[in-house]
Amino acid sequence: MKVAIVTYDSKGSYPDYNEEDENLVLGNILKNLDLDYKLEIWSDPQVDWTQFTHLLIKSPWDYFDRYPEFLIWCNYVRSLGLKIFNNMDTILWNSDKKYLLDVQKKGFQIVPTFFLEKGNEPDLEICFQKFDTDHLVIKPTVSGGSKNTLKLDKNNWRIQKSTIDSFLESEDYMVQPFIEEIASVGEYSYLYFNGQFSHAVLKSAKTGEFRVQHYFGGQVQQVNPSSDQLHYLQKIVNEFASETLYARVDGIWIEGVFYLMELELIEPYLFLFTSESAKNNYREAVKKKLGV
């Protein structure tokens, strides 16, 4: 058995994210497993993927910047017949946020979303009216880390119209109402390994910011979900992620209702630093999935 832990080549862009990858090896998270494993950059043309028996898709964080290239790579490694976690069908489905429509069709609440196709000129006035809001958020359907994400005000959004039009020339976008709870409370992330709950965190934005990522000044704290919350979240995981090595369910609670923002099955940060139990849960999940 030879395992590639698949990472990315934008070293320095997300320093804390790199640390999680490196800690799998240098920090001994996978210590004492009978594995021959190493970190490999998915886009590195020098890597001979045929030498591996298993791929652990950990953090191809730049895939959305190189999406056509990433799709070619995904189909190539799938053709090799390797065992891949999460499996490649899941990775491809999850790489474009239009998957949220599938989640919604199954009866789960998502943050209300309107999708804009590349090349079309959006009528955002309709979105303000449809969502009954004074603020919208627009972002690419293939994205991460708040890339090209804009917060728009109903009274002056046209100031940014040229930017929005330029964005839509190259890719599809999605529009959502700005959820005040994200700024006032934060966004919850629930981590699941092999379909079982592991740990959860609350990501809070700094004052005056709507993006919760730590590199925008956001803070992270561990939280303990209630049994009722876990019961609902498990339904989402059972429906879409029961066979995955890892899953991260991101969303917000409003008056007891969970609104899914993202179901991360491709490259989520796992917040393993938050506790030893998180590290142990991940290690045991990898052990079970690989059969070692």
MARPA-983890 format. One line per 10 residues: number of its first residue (from 1); their letters; for each residue y, z, x of C-alpha. Coordinates in pm, 1 decimal. Layout:
NUM	a	Y:Z:X ~ ...
//
This chain:
1	mkvaivtyds	0.0:0.0:0.0 ~ 339.2:-102.6:134.0 ~ 650.6:-28.0:-70.6 ~ 1000.5:-174.9:-49.1 ~ 1277.3:44.7:-187.2 ~ 1520.6:-222.6:-298.8 ~ 1886.7:-156.5:-225.0 ~ 2202.2:-363.1:-165.0 ~ 2423.8:-479.5:118.3 ~ 2770.3:-354.0:20.5
11	kgsypdynee	2750.5:-52.4:246.4 ~ 3065.5:153.8:223.9 ~ 3159.1:43.0:-128.8 ~ 2988.4:336.0:-294.7 ~ 2934.5:595.1:-19.3 ~ 2779.1:862.0:-239.8 ~ 2546.6:603.3:-390.8 ~ 2426.0:502.3:-46.2 ~ 2353.4:865.3:24.9 ~ 2108.1:883.8:-265.7
21	denlvlgnil	1916.3:583.8:-134.1 ~ 1904.7:714.3:218.8 ~ 1795.2:1057.9:102.0 ~ 1481.7:905.3:-43.7 ~ 1378.0:846.8:316.5 ~ 1591.4:1062.4:544.7 ~ 1621.2:1348.7:297.5 ~ 1247.9:1356.2:244.7 ~ 1255.5:1313.5:-132.9 ~ 944.3:1099.5:-93.9
31	knldldykle	803.3:1321.8:177.1 ~ 429.5:1397.1:169.8 ~ 348.5:1089.0:-36.5 ~ 89.3:867.3:127.0 ~ 324.5:570.7:138.2 ~ 435.7:311.2:387.3 ~ 787.9:247.5:258.9 ~ 1128.3:128.3:375.5 ~ 1468.4:36.1:237.6 ~ 1521.6:-338.4:200.8
41	iwsdpqvdwt	1832.7:-526.1:86.5 ~ 1745.3:-754.3:-203.9 ~ 1976.0:-1034.0:-83.0 ~ 1870.4:-1025.8:282.1 ~ 1719.1:-1369.8:357.1 ~ 1530.9:-1225.4:655.1 ~ 1310.1:-1000.5:442.0 ~ 952.9:-1120.8:397.3 ~ 876.7:-989.9:49.3 ~ 515.3:-1105.5:71.7
51	qfthlliksp	442.0:-820.0:311.9 ~ 487.1:-566.2:31.9 ~ 249.0:-464.0:-241.8 ~ 509.0:-277.2:-450.7 ~ 882.7:-302.5:-509.8 ~ 1080.8:-2.2:-625.7 ~ 1404.1:-149.9:-763.5 ~ 1635.0:136.3:-674.4 ~ 1993.6:16.3:-638.8 ~ 2083.6:-353.7:-632.3
61	wdyfdrypef	2439.4:-242.9:-717.0 ~ 2601.9:-569.6:-623.2 ~ 2378.9:-781.0:-850.3 ~ 2664.4:-841.7:-1096.6 ~ 2881.0:-987.0:-819.3 ~ 2601.5:-1229.5:-724.7 ~ 2428.4:-1272.3:-1058.1 ~ 2296.3:-1632.4:-1020.9 ~ 2156.3:-1541.1:-679.4 ~ 2007.1:-1222.6:-820.2
71	liwcnyvrsl	1829.4:-1408.5:-1100.0 ~ 1675.8:-1647.9:-846.6 ~ 1556.6:-1351.7:-637.3 ~ 1411.0:-1175.1:-942.3 ~ 1209.9:-1478.1:-1043.9 ~ 1094.4:-1532.4:-687.2 ~ 959.0:-1181.7:-631.2 ~ 800.5:-1187.3:-976.3 ~ 614.1:-1504.0:-877.2 ~ 456.5:-1314.9:-584.7
81	glkifnnmdt	252.6:-1099.3:-818.9 ~ 383.9:-771.5:-675.9 ~ 388.7:-449.7:-873.8 ~ 753.6:-388.8:-955.5 ~ 922.0:-77.7:-1098.0 ~ 1097.2:-109.7:-1327.8 ~ 908.6:-421.5:-1426.6 ~ 1092.3:-749.7:-1390.3 ~ 1106.0:-832.1:-1761.6 ~ 1288.1:-502.1:-1815.0
91	ilwnsdkkyl	1519.6:-564.4:-1519.3 ~ 1622.5:-907.7:-1646.9 ~ 1669.3:-788.5:-2005.8 ~ 1880.9:-496.5:-1889.1 ~ 2098.5:-698.7:-1650.1 ~ 2322.0:-829.2:-1932.3 ~ 2472.7:-579.9:-2177.0 ~ 2395.6:-806.6:-2468.9 ~ 2074.5:-600.9:-2476.9 ~ 2283.6:-353.6:-2679.3
101	ldvqkkgfqi	2239.6:-585.1:-2976.7 ~ 1861.9:-531.8:-2955.4 ~ 1915.3:-156.5:-2948.3 ~ 2140.5:-175.2:-3251.2 ~ 1890.3:-389.3:-3441.9 ~ 1636.3:-109.8:-3401.8 ~ 1866.9:123.6:-3589.8 ~ 2027.4:316.3:-3303.8 ~ 2400.5:374.7:-3294.7 ~ 2591.3:200.3:-3018.0
111	vptfflekgn	2961.8:207.1:-2947.6 ~ 3093.0:-69.4:-3177.7 ~ 3098.7:-389.1:-2973.9 ~ 3224.7:-743.5:-3012.9 ~ 3099.2:-1002.4:-2763.7 ~ 3319.9:-1281.6:-2629.1 ~ 3161.0:-1597.8:-2493.1 ~ 3280.2:-1756.6:-2172.5 ~ 3542.8:-2024.2:-2224.1 ~ 3661.8:-1899.6:-2562.0
121	epdleicfqk	4009.2:-1767.8:-2626.4 ~ 3975.4:-1425.6:-2786.6 ~ 4173.7:-1311.2:-3087.4 ~ 4199.5:-947.4:-2993.6 ~ 4422.3:-871.9:-3291.4 ~ 4110.2:-906.7:-3503.2 ~ 3929.0:-658.0:-3278.3 ~ 4207.6:-400.5:-3314.1 ~ 4185.4:-441.2:-3691.5 ~ 3806.1:-449.2:-3706.7
131	fdtdhlvikp	3767.7:-133.1:-3500.8 ~ 4073.7:33.7:-3661.8 ~ 4205.0:142.5:-3323.4 ~ 4519.5:126.1:-3113.4 ~ 4328.4:87.2:-2787.7 ~ 4048.1:-144.1:-2676.6 ~ 3833.2:-164.9:-2366.2 ~ 3724.1:-506.3:-2240.9 ~ 3466.3:-562.1:-1967.2 ~ 3208.0:-820.4:-1853.0
141	tvsggskntl	2863.9:-816.4:-2011.0 ~ 2717.6:-841.0:-1659.3 ~ 2893.2:-568.4:-1467.4 ~ 2890.9:-220.7:-1320.5 ~ 3123.4:37.0:-1173.7 ~ 3403.0:-53.9:-1419.2 ~ 3443.2:-396.1:-1259.6 ~ 3716.2:-602.3:-1430.8 ~ 3744.3:-336.0:-1700.2 ~ 4075.9:-319.9:-1884.4
151	kldknnwriq	4215.6:-74.0:-2135.9 ~ 4439.8:-257.4:-2383.4 ~ 4715.3:-119.6:-2602.1 ~ 4768.3:-269.1:-2946.9 ~ 5143.2:-298.0:-2897.2 ~ 5153.0:-466.4:-2557.8 ~ 4810.4:-612.1:-2480.9 ~ 4953.1:-964.0:-2459.0 ~ 5111.2:-866.5:-2126.2 ~ 4756.6:-884.3:-1988.7
161	kstidsfles	4655.0:-1196.7:-2180.4 ~ 4664.5:-1425.0:-1875.5 ~ 4433.7:-1186.3:-1690.8 ~ 4195.0:-1173.9:-1985.9 ~ 4195.8:-1553.1:-2017.4 ~ 4117.4:-1590.4:-1647.4 ~ 3828.3:-1346.0:-1680.2 ~ 3680.0:-1543.0:-1969.9 ~ 3689.8:-1865.7:-1774.7 ~ 3396.5:-1748.4:-1564.2
171	edymvqpfie	3180.5:-1511.0:-1767.6 ~ 3106.9:-1345.5:-2102.2 ~ 3292.2:-1029.2:-2198.9 ~ 3255.8:-747.5:-2447.6 ~ 3521.3:-558.4:-2642.3 ~ 3490.9:-202.7:-2766.6 ~ 3727.1:50.5:-2920.9 ~ 3847.1:305.2:-2669.0 ~ 3666.6:629.5:-2748.2 ~ 3900.7:926.3:-2707.2
181	eiasvgeysy	3608.1:1161.3:-2648.3 ~ 3536.0:986.5:-2318.2 ~ 3873.1:1095.4:-2184.5 ~ 3880.2:1438.3:-2350.4 ~ 3514.2:1539.8:-2306.2 ~ 3334.1:1284.3:-2091.7 ~ 3026.1:1065.0:-2091.3 ~ 2675.4:1209.4:-2090.1 ~ 2392.6:1071.1:-1876.6 ~ 2033.2:1169.2:-1954.0
191	lyfngqfsha	1772.7:1089.6:-1689.1 ~ 1410.8:1007.1:-1774.5 ~ 1123.7:947.1:-1534.4 ~ 802.9:788.2:-1664.8 ~ 941.8:829.4:-2015.0 ~ 993.0:1205.1:-1983.3 ~ 1324.6:1388.8:-1973.5 ~ 1421.6:1518.2:-1629.5 ~ 1786.5:1626.4:-1621.9 ~ 2131.0:1550.9:-1761.7
201	vlksaktgef	2491.9:1545.4:-1646.8 ~ 2836.4:1519.5:-1800.7 ~ 3074.0:1280.1:-1624.8 ~ 3437.1:1370.1:-1688.2 ~ 3738.8:1154.4:-1609.3 ~ 4034.6:1295.3:-1421.0 ~ 4358.2:1347.9:-1611.3 ~ 4519.9:1019.4:-1705.8 ~ 4208.0:812.1:-1627.0 ~ 3953.6:665.4:-1871.0
211	rvqhyfggqv	3689.6:566.8:-1614.9 ~ 3445.1:848.5:-1540.2 ~ 3298.3:722.9:-1211.4 ~ 3341.4:963.5:-922.6 ~ 3523.9:703.2:-711.6 ~ 3796.9:703.8:-978.7 ~ 3826.1:1080.6:-943.6 ~ 3566.2:1172.3:-1204.9 ~ 3369.7:1496.4:-1193.5 ~ 2999.2:1556.5:-1253.9
221	qqvnpssdql	2838.2:1870.9:-1389.3 ~ 2482.2:1943.2:-1492.4 ~ 2424.9:2011.9:-1862.3 ~ 2136.3:2133.6:-2076.9 ~ 2080.0:1924.7:-2390.8 ~ 1967.4:2087.6:-2712.4 ~ 1620.6:2025.7:-2850.5 ~ 1768.4:1821.6:-3136.6 ~ 1957.3:1601.7:-2892.3 ~ 1647.6:1544.8:-2680.6
231	hylqkivnef	1443.8:1463.1:-2990.1 ~ 1682.8:1179.9:-3077.8 ~ 1720.5:1051.0:-2722.6 ~ 1344.1:1041.0:-2678.0 ~ 1326.0:790.8:-2964.1 ~ 1546.8:550.1:-2769.3 ~ 1337.4:592.9:-2456.3 ~ 1011.4:551.7:-2648.6 ~ 1136.1:228.6:-2802.7 ~ 1279.5:60.6:-2493.0
241	asetlyarvd	1178.0:249.3:-2179.2 ~ 844.1:421.2:-2229.7 ~ 679.9:231.3:-1942.3 ~ 969.2:256.2:-1697.3 ~ 973.2:460.3:-1377.4 ~ 1334.6:553.6:-1446.0 ~ 1579.0:531.4:-1732.5 ~ 1929.1:664.6:-1780.7 ~ 2068.7:700.5:-2131.4 ~ 2449.7:703.6:-2128.8
251	giwiegvfyl	2662.7:786.9:-2427.1 ~ 2876.7:1026.1:-2623.9 ~ 2828.9:1267.0:-2912.2 ~ 3075.9:1248.4:-3200.2 ~ 3027.7:1493.0:-3486.3 ~ 2660.1:1526.7:-3401.3 ~ 2593.9:1151.9:-3376.8 ~ 2498.3:992.5:-3044.4 ~ 2665.3:661.3:-2961.5 ~ 2484.2:473.3:-2686.8
261	meleliepyl	2710.5:320.6:-2424.5 ~ 2443.6:197.4:-2185.2 ~ 2068.7:218.0:-2141.5 ~ 2039.7:188.8:-1763.2 ~ 1702.6:44.8:-1658.6 ~ 1800.5:-167.5:-1361.0 ~ 2002.8:28.3:-1101.5 ~ 2131.5:362.1:-1230.1 ~ 2253.8:635.7:-1003.7 ~ 2000.2:911.5:-1069.5
271	flftsesakn	2207.4:1220.2:-983.2 ~ 1920.4:1357.2:-778.4 ~ 2161.3:1579.4:-587.2 ~ 2217.8:1801.4:-891.2 ~ 1901.2:2008.4:-848.8 ~ 1573.5:2043.4:-664.7 ~ 1390.3:1993.4:-992.9 ~ 1555.8:1651.3:-1030.3 ~ 1427.5:1551.5:-686.3 ~ 1082.1:1689.0:-760.6
281	nyreavkkkl	1065.0:1513.2:-1098.1 ~ 1151.5:1182.5:-933.8 ~ 899.8:1233.4:-654.8 ~ 622.2:1315.1:-902.1 ~ 712.9:1015.0:-1116.6 ~ 689.0:781.0:-818.1 ~ 360.4:942.0:-719.0 ~ 213.2:890.3:-1063.5 ~ 344.1:535.3:-1104.9 ~ 207.4:426.3:-767.8
291	gv	-118.0:617.2:-811.1 ~ -96.6:814.2:-485.9
//
